[in-house]
Amino acid sequence: MFPTPEQIKNYIAAGLECTHLEVEGDGQHFNAVIVSAAFAGKRPIQRHQLVYAVLGDRMREEIHALSMKTLTPEEYQA
């Protein structure tokens, strides 16, 4: 059974405090816009690693592909 965009959104929100979170997808491929103060001072790869850590084994077992735009609240406002 494939996860829904809403489930992916809930997984991320449960482990990362977000000020804005959008997830779209077809059950296998997902696109996410994730805005979190936790990304401040981090390079893009470090931001993605934070999200992967939150998703844990789900990245191997449930989610086939996740494309992310990771922004700080200030970057999102700009």
N, C-alpha and C positions, 0 to 999 in steps of 0.2 A: 504494500500500500504506500502510495506516494504522499509526502507531506503537502499541506496546503500553504499558500503564502501566509495565511493568518497564523498557522502553527509555527512557521519559521520566525515570524515577527514576535510571537510569544516567547519562543526559546531565547531570542536575543534580548528581549526586554527583561526577562527573568534574571539574566546575568550581567547586564550592562545598563547603567543608568543613561537613558537617552532623552534628549529634549525633542527629537523628531525621529520617526522611524517609519519607513515605507518599504514594503516588500511586495514584489509582483513576480509571477511565475506560473509555469504550467505543470508543476509537480516534480519536474526533474531539473529544470534550469530556472534559476531565480536571479532577480536584480533587486538590490537593496540600497536605499539611501539611509545612512545611519549617522545621526548627529549626536555627539557626546562630548562633554567636557573632558572625559577620560583620554581623548585623543590629543589634547594639548601637549605640544612639545615632542610629539612622536612623528616619525617618518611614516609614509604610507604603508610600508611593509609591516611596521610595528602595529599600526592600527588594525590591519587585517589579521595579524596574529592574535590580537586581543579578541576579535570576533570569533576566530577559529577556536580559541581556547574556551570561549563561552559555549560554543556549539559542540565541542568535544567529539565524541564518537559519532554523533549524528552526521558529521561531514563525511565520514567513511561509509556509514550504513544507510542513511536516508537521503542525503542531499547530494545529487549528482554534480551540480555546478552552481556556484554562487558568485555573482559579480557584484562588487560593492563600491559605493562611493562613500567614503568615510570623511566626515567633516567635523570641525569644532563648531560650537554655536556661533562664534564670530565669523568663521568662514561661510557658514550657511546663510547668515544675514547679509553678507557682502554680495 
